[in-house]
Amino acid sequence: MAKNQKQVTRKSSKRERKMKIIIYIMIIAMVLSSLTTGLVMFL
């Protein structure tokens, strides 16, 4: 029972990490796109 629980927790943590990384990448992409559009408007 304990072994199975440990495996489940590990899988969930890995999924959470992947989701966090994806969210961070999306936020960075949004900021970069907004900055580039702002630069284009200024130029």
The 8 nearest C-alpha neighbors of each residue, nearest first, counted from 0:
[[1, 3, 2, 4, 5, 6, 7, 8],
 [2, 0, 4, 3, 5, 6, 7, 8],
 [1, 3, 5, 4, 0, 6, 7, 8],
 [2, 4, 6, 0, 5, 1, 7, 8],
 [3, 5, 1, 7, 2, 6, 8, 0],
 [6, 4, 2, 8, 3, 7, 9, 1],
 [5, 7, 9, 3, 4, 8, 10, 2],
 [6, 8, 4, 10, 9, 5, 11, 3],
 [9, 7, 11, 5, 10, 6, 12, 4],
 [8, 10, 6, 12, 7, 11, 5, 13],
 [9, 11, 13, 7, 8, 12, 14, 6],
 [10, 12, 14, 8, 13, 9, 15, 7],
 [13, 11, 15, 9, 14, 10, 16, 8],
 [14, 12, 16, 10, 11, 15, 9, 17],
 [13, 15, 11, 17, 12, 16, 18, 10],
 [16, 14, 12, 18, 13, 17, 19, 11],
 [15, 17, 13, 19, 14, 18, 12, 20],
 [18, 16, 14, 20, 15, 19, 21, 13],
 [17, 19, 15, 21, 16, 20, 22, 14],
 [20, 18, 22, 16, 21, 17, 15, 23],
 [19, 21, 23, 17, 18, 22, 16, 24],
 [20, 22, 18, 24, 19, 23, 17, 25],
 [21, 23, 19, 25, 24, 20, 18, 26],
 [22, 24, 20, 26, 25, 21, 19, 27],
 [23, 25, 21, 27, 22, 26, 28, 20],
 [26, 24, 28, 22, 23, 27, 21, 29],
 [25, 27, 29, 23, 28, 24, 22, 30],
 [28, 26, 24, 30, 29, 25, 31, 23],
 [27, 29, 25, 31, 26, 30, 32, 24],
 [30, 28, 26, 32, 27, 31, 33, 25],
 [31, 29, 27, 33, 32, 28, 34, 26],
 [32, 30, 34, 28, 33, 29, 27, 35],
 [31, 33, 35, 29, 34, 30, 28, 36],
 [34, 32, 30, 36, 31, 35, 37, 29],
 [35, 33, 37, 31, 32, 36, 30, 38],
 [34, 36, 38, 32, 37, 33, 31, 39],
 [35, 37, 39, 33, 38, 34, 32, 40],
 [38, 36, 34, 40, 35, 39, 33, 41],
 [39, 37, 35, 41, 40, 36, 42, 34],
 [38, 40, 36, 42, 37, 41, 35, 34],
 [39, 41, 37, 38, 42, 36, 35, 34],
 [42, 40, 38, 39, 37, 36, 35, 34],
 [41, 39, 40, 38, 37, 36, 35, 34]]
